[in-house]
Amino acid sequence: MNVGFFGRPEFGEVMSRLASTVSVVTAAHAGEDLGRTATSVFSLSATPPAVLVAFDLAARLADAIVSAGGFSVAMLARDQEMIAD
């Protein structure tokens, strides 16, 4: 799992903004990019950096995350609500 993009201070700063936003969770599987809007994303730990994402286990995205061994979370700004729709 690659969490080396940022350190603990940066992770804390990003997670402090998470409570008031909608996120898009994505993963690639078999050459296809899959994503879902998620409002149930939150920080579990700062050391090591860990987040929890909740969605329907029957979703194709769940298979993609397991297959890829990871996922991406993009926190949307207020003016990006069209992405979530």
C-alpha positions as CSV (number, residue, x, y, z in Angstrom):
1,M,0.0,0.0,0.0
2,N,1.5,3.3,-1.0
3,V,0.8,6.1,1.5
4,G,4.1,7.9,0.9
5,F,2.6,10.9,-0.9
6,F,2.4,13.0,2.3
7,G,3.5,12.9,5.9
8,R,1.5,13.0,9.1
9,P,1.1,16.9,9.2
10,E,-0.3,16.9,5.7
11,F,-2.6,14.0,6.3
12,G,-4.0,15.7,9.4
13,E,-4.6,18.9,7.4
14,V,-6.4,17.1,4.7
15,M,-8.5,15.0,7.1
16,S,-9.5,18.1,9.0
17,R,-11.4,19.2,5.9
18,L,-13.1,15.9,5.2
19,A,-16.1,16.3,7.5
20,S,-17.6,19.0,5.3
21,T,-17.2,17.5,1.9
22,V,-18.3,14.9,-0.6
23,S,-15.6,12.6,-2.0
24,V,-15.2,10.5,-5.1
25,V,-13.6,7.1,-4.5
26,T,-12.0,5.5,-7.6
27,A,-10.0,2.4,-8.5
28,A,-8.9,0.8,-11.8
29,H,-9.9,-2.8,-12.7
30,A,-9.2,-4.7,-15.9
31,G,-8.4,-1.5,-17.7
32,E,-11.6,0.3,-16.6
33,D,-11.7,3.2,-14.1
34,L,-14.5,2.9,-11.7
35,G,-15.7,5.5,-9.2
36,R,-18.5,6.4,-6.8
37,T,-19.6,9.4,-4.8
38,A,-19.1,8.8,-1.1
39,T,-20.1,10.9,1.9
40,S,-19.0,8.2,4.3
41,V,-15.2,8.7,4.2
42,F,-13.3,9.4,7.4
43,S,-9.9,9.2,9.0
44,L,-9.0,6.2,11.1
45,S,-5.5,7.0,12.0
46,A,-2.8,9.5,11.4
47,T,0.0,7.1,12.1
48,P,0.0,5.3,9.8
49,P,-2.3,7.4,7.5
50,A,-5.5,5.4,7.1
51,V,-9.0,6.2,6.0
52,L,-12.3,4.3,6.0
53,V,-14.6,4.3,3.1
54,A,-18.1,2.8,3.3
55,F,-20.2,1.7,0.3
56,D,-22.2,-1.3,-1.0
57,L,-20.0,-4.4,-1.0
58,A,-21.9,-5.6,-4.1
59,A,-20.7,-2.6,-6.1
60,R,-18.3,-3.2,-8.9
61,L,-16.0,-0.7,-7.2
62,A,-15.5,-3.1,-4.3
63,D,-14.1,-5.7,-6.7
64,A,-11.9,-3.1,-8.3
65,I,-10.5,-2.0,-5.0
66,V,-9.7,-5.6,-4.0
67,S,-8.2,-6.4,-7.4
68,A,-6.1,-3.2,-7.5
69,G,-5.0,-3.4,-3.9
70,G,-5.9,0.2,-3.2
71,F,-8.1,3.2,-4.1
72,S,-8.0,6.9,-4.5
73,V,-10.1,9.5,-2.7
74,A,-10.7,12.9,-4.2
75,M,-12.4,15.5,-1.9
76,L,-14.6,17.8,-3.9
77,A,-14.8,21.5,-3.4
78,R,-18.2,23.3,-3.3
79,D,-18.0,24.3,-6.9
80,Q,-17.4,20.7,-8.0
81,E,-20.8,19.3,-7.1
82,M,-21.5,18.4,-10.7
83,I,-18.8,15.7,-10.4
84,A,-20.7,14.0,-7.6
85,D,-24.0,13.9,-9.6
